[in-house]
Amino acid sequence: MSTYKLSYFNMRGRAELARYIFAYAGIQYDDIRIEWVNWPTIKPSIPFLHLPVMEVDGVIIHQSLAISRYLAREAGLVGKSILEQAQIDALVDSLNDFTTLIPWNEKDEILKKKLLDDLFDNEAPVLLQNLANQLGNKDWFVGDSVTWVDFYWDVCFTTFITLRQDFAANYPNLLALKDRVEAIPEIAEWIKNRPQTVL
Ligand SMILES: CCC(=O)N1CCc2c(cnn2-c2cccc(F)c2)C1
């Protein structure tokens, strides 16, 4: 049995997708949450200087999507063919592209609001319409069972709705997918018990 340690800050952020997969698969892991005050001391020891990192049997994996893809493969959440894997990866990358446009670290609150308004007024509708088109009237984005991109949609929605209160309000199939993911017993249990953080 492998041993897993997941290190990130005390927030959902880029580690939450991995946490969903751990919960769904019932895999025990050490959910290490680094205090910001300790980060400067720890940072030099972290490969590529960014969190999250996952240690599996002593091997350190960096990059949140590489971590999540590894766990999704372990958990049987990567679809049933290499074509489905590519479809999943493309949707994950599109969601991730949007997260990288968010000015997470902007200190000027007026500028941050302007940037966020522009993002959610202009970029978000393009992303949402394309996601809604891909989902259509199916239960899951890819194939006939849940995959890790469905989890990522819920992870992203949970944070984006804190930034724009009506996020995805005009896309009932995407809202239904969020509810479907959060109704999975293992995911529901994690959401109920996880540390409550803003992001
Ligand atoms: C150290 C903090 C950091 O790198 N941030 C960038 C990414 C991020 C932050 C908060 N949520 N979040 C994120 C990521 C991916 C999906 C998503 F929905 C949300 C803050």
PDBQT file of the ligand as one rigid body, heavy atoms in Angstrom, charges set to zero:
ROOT
HETATM    1  C1  LIG A 201      -1.058  30.005  -3.399  1.00  0.00    +0.000 C 
HETATM    2  C2  LIG A 201      -2.435  30.370  -3.864  1.00  0.00    +0.000 C 
HETATM    3  C3  LIG A 201      -2.543  30.248  -5.372  1.00  0.00    +0.000 C 
HETATM    4  O1  LIG A 201      -1.664  29.796  -6.049  1.00  0.00    +0.000 OA
HETATM    5  N1  LIG A 201      -3.674  30.630  -5.953  1.00  0.00    +0.000 N 
HETATM    6  C4  LIG A 201      -3.834  30.463  -7.378  1.00  0.00    +0.000 C 
HETATM    7  C5  LIG A 201      -4.893  29.386  -7.664  1.00  0.00    +0.000 C 
HETATM    8  C6  LIG A 201      -6.017  29.472  -6.703  1.00  0.00    +0.000 A 
HETATM    9  C7  LIG A 201      -5.975  30.235  -5.576  1.00  0.00    +0.000 A 
HETATM   10  C8  LIG A 201      -7.167  30.051  -4.903  1.00  0.00    +0.000 A 
HETATM   11  N2  LIG A 201      -7.909  29.229  -5.611  1.00  0.00    +0.000 NA
HETATM   12  N3  LIG A 201      -7.209  28.857  -6.702  1.00  0.00    +0.000 N 
HETATM   13  C9  LIG A 201      -7.762  27.934  -7.622  1.00  0.00    +0.000 A 
HETATM   14  C10 LIG A 201      -6.960  27.155  -8.420  1.00  0.00    +0.000 A 
HETATM   15  C11 LIG A 201      -7.539  26.256  -9.297  1.00  0.00    +0.000 A 
HETATM   16  C12 LIG A 201      -8.898  26.129  -9.377  1.00  0.00    +0.000 A 
HETATM   17  C13 LIG A 201      -9.667  26.928  -8.565  1.00  0.00    +0.000 A 
HETATM   18  F1  LIG A 201     -10.991  26.819  -8.643  1.00  0.00    +0.000 F 
HETATM   19  C14 LIG A 201      -9.125  27.818  -7.689  1.00  0.00    +0.000 A 
HETATM   20  C15 LIG A 201      -4.810  31.064  -5.182  1.00  0.00    +0.000 C 
ENDROOT
TORSDOF 0
